[in-house]
Amino acid sequence: MTEKKQLKANRRNVKLSVVKEDELKAIIKDFSSPDNCVPDHQLLKEYSNLDLNSKRLTPSQEKRKEELKVELAMLYGLENGIWIANLSYEKYYAALGKMRQNIVRQYNCRGSLELMLADRIVASYWRAMRCDMMFNRLMEKEDGSFSYDQLKVNILKEFNKGIELANRQLNANIILLKELKQPPLSVSIKSKTAFVAQNQQLNINPNKNENVQPK
């Protein structure tokens, strides 16, 4: 399959159920300024024009509008959450989208880095939970019985490694997002005998003969 055909196939497989019409219009409103010089500006302008005349569109224009909608949804997948929704099978789209939405709202994620971290948190959590599910179901049958052979032991070891790695990535991304959202520290010092510096030993009443060296 050529690259062009593969791209078209990928676009057909993208589910747009998580991208609402008003969200797409909000994206267009934010990015379609006449001063905007981003490469996709023409696509945004074209879609905006078609949308404004949506009641008078020809069949070919309607088709073009839908094509642009998919194109823009993919281009702004970080903003609208479409990438994380397509992380797994269609039956999980709503659950993945909901998890991502909750994180974005709870931490008021706005910038690209914050949205990326929200996606990574959902992805790491999802992988950890799926590995846990497979691990538990492989280890024990529904009736409580279990059996082991070397192949099963090896598979369980691999799942366990996947769980540990996903948990480490999940914890690291949560910490990064929390640190990113922390307000800057503001310190007000009203004292003539206080000194604040980086990598420096502090001594309010040093001995005259004492030689204070930086750490």
Secondary structure, DSSP 8 states (H G I E B T S, - for coil): --HHHHHHHHHHH---TTS-HHHHHHHHHHH--TT--STTHHHHHHHHHHHHTGGG--HHHHHHHHHHHHHHHHHTHHHH-HHHHTTS-GGGHHHHHHHHHHHHHHTT--SHHHHHHHHHHHHHHHHHHHHHHHHHHHHS-TTS-----HHHHHHHHHHHHHHHHHHHHHHHHHHHHHHHHS---------TT----TT----SS--TT------
